[in-house]
Amino acid sequence: MAAAESRAPDALTVEVAELIGTVVARYHEEYELAAAEHALTGAQARVLALLAREPAPMRQLARHLKCEPSNVTGIVDRLESRGLVERRPDPADRRVKIAAATEEGRATAARLRGELDFAGEPLQGLTLAERRLLRDLLKRMLGEPPH
């Protein structure tokens, strides 16, 4: 076993990981409650939020959500039946269908986003510089380029 594998994480790393886990759990709990207020599941609300930002093919949604495309198809079917999402042919490849939020879907996603107190309220206690630093550190942890 390599030395790096046998070392336990230091106390600060454990504390930071636990705090991140607590923030994520609280966010998901509130997200599920807000989604339920709109008769949506958490997964439906997440797909709607993604599609409200930009239309996407099913495979891209599945990759983003880390699930099977067939699961995304079922979610999009339910959102489409409620008039929140529509399917369109991809202009680049007419064989591919792109899911897009309807006007009602974008409005619902915006209302849902506005109801997420926990997602925004604690961040307001940080300065603009602190929020930028936090964003950049999180992106760095995820391997994404900072702004």
C-alpha contacts under 8 A as a table, 3 or more apart, distances in Angstrom:
res1	aa1	res2	aa2	distance
1	M	5	E	6.50
1	M	6	S	6.82
2	A	5	E	5.33
2	A	6	S	6.62
3	A	6	S	5.35
3	A	7	R	6.44
4	A	7	R	5.49
9	P	13	T	6.11
9	P	14	V	6.42
10	D	13	T	5.42
10	D	14	V	6.42
11	A	14	V	5.11
11	A	15	E	6.12
12	L	15	E	5.03
12	L	16	V	6.10
13	T	16	V	5.18
13	T	17	A	6.09
14	V	17	A	5.16
14	V	18	E	6.13
15	E	18	E	5.14
15	E	19	L	6.16
16	V	19	L	5.08
16	V	20	I	6.16
17	A	20	I	5.13
17	A	21	G	6.17
18	E	21	G	4.97
18	E	22	T	6.20
19	L	22	T	5.02
19	L	23	V	6.22
20	I	23	V	5.14
20	I	24	V	6.15
21	G	24	V	5.11
21	G	25	A	6.08
22	T	25	A	5.11
22	T	26	R	6.14
23	V	26	R	5.24
23	V	27	Y	6.09
24	V	27	Y	5.07
24	V	28	H	6.14
25	A	28	H	5.19
25	A	29	E	6.11
26	R	29	E	5.09
26	R	30	E	6.22
26	R	118	F	7.53
27	Y	30	E	5.29
27	Y	31	Y	5.98
27	Y	118	F	6.46
27	Y	119	A	6.14
28	H	31	Y	4.88
28	H	32	E	6.06
29	E	32	E	5.30
29	E	33	L	6.42
30	E	33	L	5.07
30	E	34	A	6.11
30	E	116	L	6.59
30	E	118	F	7.05
31	Y	34	A	5.14
31	Y	35	A	6.02
31	Y	42	G	6.59
31	Y	116	L	6.64
32	E	35	A	5.08
32	E	36	A	6.14
32	E	41	T	6.72
32	E	42	G	4.91
33	L	36	A	5.13
33	L	37	E	6.51
34	A	37	E	5.22
34	A	38	H	7.04
34	A	112	L	6.18
34	A	115	E	6.43
34	A	116	L	6.85
35	A	38	H	5.35
35	A	39	A	6.44
35	A	40	L	4.94
35	A	41	T	5.86
35	A	42	G	5.78
35	A	45	A	5.88
35	A	112	L	6.77
36	A	39	A	4.69
36	A	40	L	5.14
36	A	41	T	6.19
36	A	42	G	7.67
37	E	40	L	7.38
38	H	108	T	7.85
38	H	112	L	7.80
40	L	43	A	7.97
40	L	44	Q	5.81
40	L	45	A	6.08
41	T	44	Q	5.12
41	T	45	A	6.20
42	G	45	A	5.07
42	G	46	R	6.17
43	A	46	R	5.10
43	A	47	V	6.25
43	A	75	I	7.46
44	Q	47	V	5.21
44	Q	48	L	6.08
44	Q	75	I	5.87
44	Q	76	V	7.67
44	Q	79	L	7.06
45	A	48	L	5.02
45	A	49	A	6.05
45	A	109	A	7.29
46	R	49	A	5.07
46	R	50	L	6.25
47	V	50	L	5.13
47	V	51	L	6.16
47	V	61	L	7.39
47	V	75	I	7.70
47	V	76	V	7.72
48	L	51	L	5.09
48	L	52	A	5.95
48	L	79	L	7.79
48	L	84	L	7.67
48	L	85	V	7.53
48	L	101	A	6.64
48	L	105	G	6.82
48	L	106	R	7.69
48	L	109	A	6.31
49	A	52	A	5.07
49	A	53	R	6.60
49	A	106	R	7.78
49	A	109	A	5.46
50	L	53	R	5.39
50	L	54	E	6.60
50	L	55	P	7.89
50	L	61	L	7.98
51	L	54	E	4.98
51	L	55	P	5.05
51	L	56	A	6.65
51	L	85	V	7.97
51	L	99	A	7.01
51	L	100	A	5.38
51	L	101	A	5.26
52	A	55	P	7.27
52	A	100	A	7.15
52	A	101	A	5.22
52	A	105	G	6.96
52	A	106	R	4.97
52	A	109	A	6.65
54	E	100	A	6.96
54	E	101	A	7.97
55	P	98	I	6.28
55	P	99	A	5.53
55	P	100	A	4.28
55	P	101	A	6.97
56	A	60	Q	6.33
56	A	61	L	6.56
56	A	98	I	5.16
56	A	99	A	5.47
56	A	100	A	6.69
57	P	60	Q	5.46
57	P	61	L	6.52
57	P	90	D	7.94
57	P	96	V	7.14
57	P	97	K	6.00
57	P	98	I	4.24
57	P	99	A	5.93
58	M	61	L	5.10
58	M	62	A	6.12
58	M	69	P	6.04
58	M	72	V	6.40
58	M	73	T	6.75
58	M	97	K	7.52
58	M	98	I	6.80
58	M	99	A	7.00
59	R	62	A	5.00
59	R	63	R	6.18
59	R	69	P	5.62
60	Q	63	R	5.13
60	Q	64	H	6.19
61	L	64	H	5.09
61	L	65	L	6.09
61	L	69	P	7.72
61	L	72	V	7.00
62	A	65	L	5.11
62	A	66	K	5.62
62	A	67	C	5.07
62	A	68	E	5.73
62	A	69	P	5.13
62	A	71	N	7.83
62	A	72	V	6.06
63	R	66	K	4.87
63	R	67	C	6.55
63	R	68	E	7.94
67	C	71	N	6.80
67	C	72	V	7.53
68	E	71	N	5.41
68	E	72	V	6.81
69	P	72	V	5.06
69	P	73	T	6.18
70	S	73	T	4.98
70	S	74	G	6.45
71	N	74	G	5.28
71	N	75	I	6.42
72	V	75	I	5.03
72	V	76	V	6.05
73	T	76	V	5.14
73	T	77	D	6.01
74	G	77	D	4.98
74	G	78	R	6.38
75	I	78	R	5.28
75	I	79	L	6.31
76	V	79	L	5.00
76	V	80	E	5.85
76	V	85	V	6.92
76	V	99	A	7.43
77	D	80	E	5.07
77	D	81	S	6.16
78	R	81	S	5.13
78	R	82	R	6.59
79	L	82	R	5.26
79	L	83	G	6.49
79	L	84	L	5.32
79	L	85	V	5.52
80	E	83	G	5.02
80	E	84	L	5.63
80	E	85	V	4.56
80	E	86	E	5.57
80	E	87	R	7.94
81	S	84	L	7.65
82	R	85	V	7.75
83	G	86	E	7.24
83	G	102	T	7.00
83	G	104	E	7.14
83	G	105	G	7.21
84	L	101	A	5.84
84	L	102	T	5.33
84	L	103	E	7.52
84	L	104	E	5.65
84	L	105	G	3.91
84	L	106	R	7.61
84	L	108	T	7.91
85	V	99	A	6.60
85	V	100	A	5.50
85	V	101	A	4.30
85	V	102	T	5.16
85	V	105	G	6.14
86	E	99	A	5.73
86	E	100	A	5.43
86	E	101	A	6.32
86	E	102	T	6.38
87	R	97	K	6.07
87	R	98	I	5.49
87	R	99	A	4.52
87	R	100	A	6.25
88	R	97	K	5.48
88	R	98	I	5.14
88	R	99	A	6.35
88	R	100	A	7.38
89	P	93	D	7.47
89	P	94	R	5.15
89	P	95	R	6.97
89	P	96	V	6.01
89	P	97	K	4.64
89	P	98	I	5.92
90	D	93	D	5.20
90	D	94	R	5.14
90	D	95	R	7.29
90	D	96	V	5.48
90	D	97	K	5.56
90	D	98	I	5.64
91	P	94	R	5.97
93	D	96	V	5.67
94	R	97	K	7.25
101	A	104	E	7.65
101	A	105	G	5.03
101	A	106	R	5.81
102	T	105	G	4.81
102	T	106	R	6.16
103	E	106	R	5.20
103	E	107	A	6.26
104	E	107	A	5.08
104	E	108	T	6.10
105	G	108	T	5.05
105	G	109	A	6.10
106	R	109	A	5.06
106	R	110	A	6.13
107	A	110	A	5.07
107	A	111	R	6.22
108	T	111	R	5.12
108	T	112	L	6.11
109	A	112	L	5.06
109	A	113	R	6.09
110	A	113	R	5.08
110	A	114	G	6.20
111	R	114	G	5.07
111	R	115	E	6.40
112	L	115	E	5.17
112	L	116	L	6.82
113	R	116	L	5.56
114	G	117	D	7.41
116	L	119	A	5.37
116	L	120	G	6.78
117	D	120	G	5.49
117	D	121	E	5.38
118	F	121	E	5.42
118	F	122	P	6.41
119	A	122	P	7.15
119	A	123	L	7.50
120	G	123	L	5.38
120	G	124	Q	6.52
121	E	124	Q	5.31
121	E	125	G	7.26
122	P	125	G	5.47
122	P	126	L	7.50
123	L	126	L	5.41
123	L	131	R	6.91
124	Q	127	T	7.24
126	L	129	A	7.94
126	L	130	E	5.70
126	L	131	R	6.11
127	T	130	E	5.05
127	T	131	R	6.24
128	L	131	R	5.14
128	L	132	R	6.22
129	A	132	R	5.12
129	A	133	L	6.14
130	E	133	L	5.01
130	E	134	L	6.05
131	R	134	L	5.04
131	R	135	R	6.06
132	R	135	R	5.05
132	R	136	D	6.11
133	L	136	D	5.11
133	L	137	L	6.05
134	L	137	L	5.11
134	L	138	L	6.10
135	R	138	L	5.22
135	R	139	K	6.14
135	R	146	P	7.79
136	D	139	K	5.07
136	D	140	R	6.05
136	D	146	P	5.07
136	D	147	H	7.14
137	L	140	R	4.97
137	L	141	M	6.19
138	L	141	M	5.03
138	L	142	L	6.29
139	K	142	L	5.00
139	K	143	G	6.12
139	K	144	E	4.89
139	K	145	P	6.44
139	K	146	P	6.06
140	R	143	G	4.96
140	R	144	E	5.60
140	R	145	P	6.61
140	R	146	P	6.83
141	M	144	E	7.62
